[in-house]
Amino acid sequence: MTDRAYFEKGLAEMVKRLQPQTIIVYGADPGYMFGKYKAMGIRIIQFDSNFAETHKTVIA
């Protein structure tokens, strides 16, 4: 099983057990992974990782 598969299983179990209203994501929040939770009405708040922040391109 891949790391992504473990994460997705753990995320599903967390949502099942805790029934959160909001999930905070540090890093990317791909739709294929979080879309179903958004559709359930769970608010997803995403923060870019430090790596992503430092590698953003400034467009003038």
C-alpha positions in Angstrom: 0.0 0.0 0.0 1.3 3.5 -0.9 1.7 6.4 1.5 -1.2 8.1 -0.3 -3.5 5.1 0.2 -2.7 5.0 3.9 -3.4 8.7 4.2 -6.7 8.4 2.3 -7.8 5.5 4.6 -6.8 7.4 7.7 -8.6 10.6 6.5 -11.8 8.6 5.9 -11.5 7.0 9.3 -10.9 10.4 11.0 -13.9 11.9 9.3 -16.0 8.9 10.3 -15.0 9.0 13.9 -14.7 12.7 14.6 -17.3 14.1 12.1 -15.4 17.4 11.8 -17.0 20.6 10.6 -13.6 21.8 9.4 -10.4 20.1 8.2 -7.2 22.1 8.1 -4.7 21.0 5.4 -1.0 21.9 5.4 0.1 21.5 1.8 -1.9 20.7 -1.3 -5.6 19.8 -1.0 -6.3 17.9 -4.2 -9.9 17.6 -5.2 -9.7 13.8 -5.7 -8.9 13.5 -2.1 -10.9 16.2 -0.4 -13.7 16.8 -2.8 -16.0 14.3 -1.3 -15.6 15.8 2.1 -16.3 19.3 0.7 -19.5 17.8 -0.9 -20.4 16.5 2.6 -20.3 20.1 3.8 -17.0 19.9 5.6 -15.0 23.1 5.3 -11.5 22.6 4.0 -8.9 25.2 4.9 -5.7 24.9 3.0 -2.3 26.5 3.9 0.6 26.3 1.5 3.7 24.4 2.8 6.9 26.4 3.4 8.3 24.8 0.3 5.4 26.0 -1.9 5.6 29.4 -0.3 9.3 29.8 -1.0 9.0 28.6 -4.6 6.1 30.7 -5.8 6.8 32.7 -8.9 6.2 36.4 -8.7 4.4 37.6 -11.9 4.7 41.3 -12.5 
